[in-house]
Amino acid sequence: MFNKRIDTNAPIHELISARWSGRAYDPNRMLSRQQIISLLEAARWAPSCYGYQPWRYIVCDKVTNEASWSKALKCLAEGNQKWAKHAPLLLLACADSKNRNNDENRWGVYDTGSASENLCLQATALGLMAHQMGGFSVENSINYFNIPKRFTPMAMISIGYQLAENEISETMKEREYSDRVRNSLGMNFFEGAWAEPILLSN
């Protein structure tokens, strides 16, 4: 699996720097059940408000349940379907909008995002490629998978092996090899007050 170089103001863990959302999946390499459970365990141990664990994932493995995998694929926007159809695993991440007392859970979405990032980092650790997508039909996913009203579909995640570099099409190479770019730290991180850029040194 090839990685992209990133520029940072301080060293970060290799697992974080190596994670990126690729699209060129190898359609001939499936995931083992042990790999899938490993991904789910990583999500399971994410932090959550009061330990409520508001996330729910619908796991659509092309090997064991192609029908559910096909449903998940149909939920995706057309542009995402073109490349995600080569990923052997699709997951639908949902967040519980209620807490144990049936009150609004303000942290449910936040916590579900945390679990999903754990899952994606574990995928990177296993030599896999994960891509989280907001481009999908929430309405279709609710209907296809009979999701209860209190749960909100948040993202679709594709997971699989990266395609060998010499097999990546020319049309896809531009996106796969494009530079990873982020805002400067000062644009998003503030020093003690709103809009005061963080100091990079004392």
Secondary structure by P-SEA (a helix, b strand, c coil): cbbbbbbbccccccccccccccccccccccccaaaaaaaaaaaaaccccccccccccccccccccaaaaaaaaaacccccccccccccbbbbbbbcccccccccccaaaaaaaaaaaaaaaaaaaacbbbbbbccccaaaaaaaccccccccccbbbbbbbbccccccccccccccccbbbbcccccccccccccccccccc
